[in-house]
């Protein structure tokens, strides 16, 4: 059965945001800036985990 368009869009958007959180988490390693590493890692981890959990919630039952 086909999913509603808004559900597919939400899942796609949350997937993009989840991987964006991973990119923010890894950004201090890429630019080699230790002074902001803690902040970026904390924000990136929160974004990745929250969006990943919301994505799992929206895809439950598919």
C-alpha positions in Angstrom: 0.0 0.0 0.0 1.3 3.4 -0.9 2.2 5.8 1.9 0.7 9.3 2.0 3.0 11.9 0.4 3.4 13.9 3.7 4.7 10.8 5.4 7.3 10.1 2.7 8.3 13.8 2.7 8.7 13.8 6.5 10.8 10.7 6.4 13.1 12.1 3.7 13.5 15.4 5.4 14.3 13.7 8.7 16.9 11.5 7.0 18.6 14.5 5.5 18.6 16.3 8.9 19.9 13.2 10.6 22.9 13.0 8.2 23.3 16.7 8.5 23.7 16.2 12.3 26.4 13.6 11.6 28.2 16.1 9.3 28.0 18.8 12.0 29.4 16.3 14.5 32.3 15.6 12.2 33.0 19.2 11.2 35.6 19.9 13.8 37.7 17.0 12.6 37.4 18.1 9.0 38.4 21.8 9.6 40.8 20.8 12.5 39.4 23.4 15.0 39.6 22.0 18.5 38.3 25.2 20.1 34.7 24.7 18.9 34.8 20.9 18.8 32.7 20.3 22.0 29.9 22.6 20.9 29.7 21.2 17.3 29.9 17.6 18.6 27.2 18.1 21.1 24.8 19.9 18.7 25.5 17.4 15.9 24.9 14.4 18.2 21.6 15.9 19.4 20.4 16.6 15.9 21.4 13.2 14.6 19.8 11.3 17.5 16.5 13.3 17.7 16.0 13.2 13.9 16.9 9.5 13.8 14.4 8.6 16.5 11.7 10.7 14.9 12.4 9.0 11.6 12.0 5.6 13.3 8.7 6.8 14.9 7.3 7.9 11.5 8.3 4.7 9.7 6.9 2.4 12.4 4.4 0.1 10.9 5.6 0.4 7.3 
